[in-house]
Structures are given as C-alpha cells and as structure tokens.
C-alpha cells in the first residue's frame, strides 16, 4: 500500500505526464464537491450520497491501474471521468435523462465502449504475461466484445429487477402507435393481427383513469432493445480500435491513443523478459 508521500508524488507525476486529463479530473471533482456542499445545505441527503458515490468512482481508473498493473491512456481515462459525471451528476441530479431523451442512449453507447476496454485490457494483460499462450488479435477483440455485451445484459437485468421489486422506472417507456399480436386473434390460430394508427389509449385502474395520447405505452421492451443495440455499437467501435492496435501497433495513431496504454507498465514487466526474447531470437 502506498504511503501518503508516495501518493502525492505519483499525483504530481501524473499531473505532468497527463496535464489535460489532470485538469479535467480536477474541474469535475471540484464541481462535485460544490454540488455536495449545496445538497447538504438543502438537506437533500439522497443527492449527497450520489455525490459521494461519484467522488469514490473517480478513483476507479487509479485502482484499475494499481490492481491490473496497467497504464490507462489519457484519452480513455478522460472518457471514463466524463462518463461518471454525465451519468450520475448530470443524468440523475440534473435530470438530463428526462430532459434529453438521447442522454440515456449516449451513455449506454459509452458503456459498451468502456467495458469493451476493460475486457480488452484484462485479457491483453494475461496474454502478455503468459509464456505458454498467445492469443490472436481477433480472439482478444472477440472476448472484449463478449465481455461488454455481457455487462450490458446484466445491467438490463438490474433495471428490470429495480422496476419490478423497487417500483422504479429505469426501463423507460415508449409511446407506440402500432403493433401486431397473435393474442388478438379470435380463432386462436396464431394469426398475426396488426393494429395501426393508434391515436390514444385509456387505462382504467382502481386509483383512477389515465389517458395516453398518440398511442400506447410500451413498457420497457423497446428501451431494453435500444440500450443493447447502442451497447453493441460502442463495443464494436472500441474493438475496432483494439484490433487495429494489435495488428498494426503504433502505426495507427488513433488506435494507439485509445488503446496503446492498456498494457503492462514498463516498471512492472519481468526484468528477465527481454533477455528471454533475445535468447529465443538467437
């Protein structure tokens, strides 16, 4: 475990090496602290807990670097900080999810991108440190893609569970003006009955009636499919960078800026590794 002096020294080194990311990190962290103070003054303790969670999540990139012994590229690290701030502070506390419908879509796309990066870096680390196994670039990117999609599916499970058991609405609803169903077939022969041009629906309940203009509410299904689709797109985008980096290395500057640091830190490599490679070449 690092001592406070080591932590301060590493922080200063990071500020010099990645000045842009350090400035971004400092600004976002300051904004969260100011929002935290405001929520405490307003006695909005639920929002205060969210702010504390964000401050804790800001340490995730550093913990990943320390645990996996990797160095996250500056561009990717900046994206992680912006994702955390956009999801929790702007999305939850700023109500961007309801004010800007595209906000949730954008974050799910980034989610697919970031977790593809986590899967890629983990498998790439194992691949580099293993002397007996050498995985192909295609296999590594496929694993990263599958890891990202698995996290996306698990998150949709979480949203569904929260809606059912905690009475939330994490799976946002869509107003649909047409659908097709075999349930409406009076002959029960599974003939598809298409209902088009729905102008409105009325929901009768014990607590009162609710009128929906323009169609009916699709409860979560389309939202889930949309989230998985954009997660798929985000994962594909990162895996394209990852594959290009593994195949061409530093020849692809854009891929290197996104993926290049997702490797072992130089000071964490085996000291005998270059000698072994030299002996094998001889």
N, C-alpha and C positions, 0 to 999 in steps of 0.2 A: 504494500500500500504506500502511495506517495505521501511524503510529508508536505505540510503547507508551503514550505520554501520551494520544494520541487514543483508543486502545482503552480505557484506564481511564476517560477522560471519557465515552465512549459507554456504558460499562458502568454508570457512575453514573447517567447519564440514563435508561437502560433500567430500572434499579432503582427510580427514582422514578415513571416512567410506568407500568410493569407490575410493581407490587410483588409481587402474588400469584405471578405466573409466575417472578419472580426468586427468591422464597423457595423455590418448588417445585424450580427448577433447582439452587439451592444445596444443598438437602437431598439430592436424588438424586445429585448429583455427590459430595457428602461420603460418602454410603453406598457408592458405587462405589469411592472411594479407600480406604475402610476395608476393603472386601472384597478389593481389590487387595493391600493390605498383608498381609492374612490368607493369601491364596493364595500369596504369595511365601514367607511363613514356613513354610507347609505344603509348599513345593516343588511346588505344583500349577501349573506354568507354563502349561499349556494354558488353565486358568481365568484366569490372569493376563493372557494375550493377549486373552481375551474382555473383560476389564475395560478394557484399554487401547483396544480397539475401541469400547467403549461411550463412553468419555471422548472419543474422536475424533468419534463420531456425534453427541454433544451439541452439536458446533459446526455441524452441518448447517443448522439454521434460520438461524443468523447468516450462513453462507456463501450461502444462498439469497437472503437479503435483500440482501447486498452484490453478488451476481452479477446477480440479476434486477432490482435496484433497486426492491424492493417492501418492504412492511411487513406481516409476518405477524400476524394478530390474536392477542391474548393467549390466548383460549380454544384456538385451533388449535395454537399453539405449545406450550401445556401438554399437549395431547393427544399431540403428537409426542414430547415428553420421556418421558411415561408409557409410550408405545408402545415406545420403545427400551429402557427399563428393564424393562418387563414381558416383552419378547421375549428379551432376552439374559441379564439377571441373574436374574429370577425363572423364566423358562422354561427356559433352558439350565443355569445354575448351581444354581438352586433346584429343578430337576426338576419344575416345575409342569406341563409337558406330559404327563408320565405320571401325576402325582398328581391332576390335574384335567383330564379329557378335554375339557371345554369351553374350556380355556385356548387351545388352538390355533384353535378356531373363532372365539373372540372376537378374537384378534389378526389373523386373516385378514379379519374384518369391518372392523377398524380400518385394515388395509392398503388395502382398497378405498376407504375414506373418504379416507385421506391422499393416495393417489396420484391420486384424482379432484381433490383440492385442488391438487396440483402441476400437473396438466394444465390445470386451470381457470385458475390464476394465470398460467401461461405464455402461454396463448392470449389471455387478457384483457389482459395487458401488451402483446402485439403488436397487439391490436385497438385499444387506447387510443392507441398511438404512431403508428399508420398513419393517414395523411391520405386515402388512396385506398380503403381497405377498411373497411367497417363490418359486422361480423358480427352476426347476430341472437342474442338470448339463448338461443333453442332450439338454434341451431347450436353455440354456445360450450359449452353443457352437454353436448351430444352428443359433442363432441370430448373433453371431460374424462372422460365415461363410458367412451368407447372407449380412451382412454389408460390409465385404471385397469384395465380388463379385460385389456388387452394386457400390462401389467406382471404381472397375476395369472397369465396363461397362461405367460409367460416364467419366473416363479418355479416353477410346476409342472414345467416342462421341467427346471429346475435340480434340483428334488427328485428327479425320475425319474433324471436323469443321475448324481446322487450315489448313489442306491440301486444303480444298475447297475454303475457303474465304481469307486466308492469303497466299495462294500459297506456303505452306511449303511441306515437305515430312516427316512428323512424322510417317506415316504408311509406313514402309519400304517395298520395293518391293522384290518379289522372282522371280527367273528365273525358269520357269516350262517347262518341255519337253513333257508333255502330258496333255490332258484334255478331257472331254466329255461334249457335249452340244446338246440340242434339237433345238437350233437356226439354226444349220447347216442342219437340216432335210428338204430336198426339198419338201417333201409331207405335211409338217406342221401337222403331226400326232403325234407329241411329241415322236418320236423315238429317242433314245439316239445315237448320232454319236460320236464315240471315235476317237480322233486324237492322234497318238502316234509317238514317236521318232522324235520330232521336233528338227531340227538342227539349226534353226535360223529364225528370223523374220525381216522384214524391215518395218519401219514406215515412211510413206510419209506425210510431213507437208509443210505448206507454207514457213517455215523458213529453210527447208532442210530435208534430209533423215537421218534416224537413223537405224543402223543395230545392232541387238541383237543376239549374238552368243549363241548357246546352248539351245534355246527355246524362250519363250515369257515372257513378264513381267506380273506377277500377281500383280495388283495394290492394295496392302493393305489388301486384304481379308485374305490370309493365315497368314499375320503378326498379324492381329487382333485376329484370332482364336488361334494362338500360344500364344499371350500375355494373353488371357483369360484363356487358359489351364494352363499356369505356375502360374497365379494368383490363380487359383483353387488349385493347388498343394501347394502353400505357405500357403493359408488359411487352408487347411486340416492339414498341419503339425502343425501350431500353435493351431488349435482347438483340436488336439490330446493331446498336452501338457496341454491345458486348461481343457479338460475333465478329464485327469489323475490327475491334481491338485485338482479339485473339488471333485473327488471321493475318492482320497487317501491322499490328503493333503501333508504333509512333508515326507510321506513315499516314494514318488517318487522324489528323489533328483534332477534329471534333469528337471522335470516339475516345481519343486519349484524354481529352478534357473532362469527359463524363465518367469514364471507366478506369483511366490509367492509374489512379491511386488506390484502386481496390485490390491491392496486392500486399505482400508482406512488407513491413517496414524494413529498411536496409539494416538497421541495428538489431533486428530480430531474426535475421537469417542465420542458418547454421554456418559457423566460421569455416567448416571443412567443405561446405558445398562447392565453392569454386574450385577447390583442389580436386574434388572427386570428378567434376566435369572435365577438368584439364587432363586428369589421368585417363578418362574414358576416350577423350579425343586422341590422346597419344596411342 
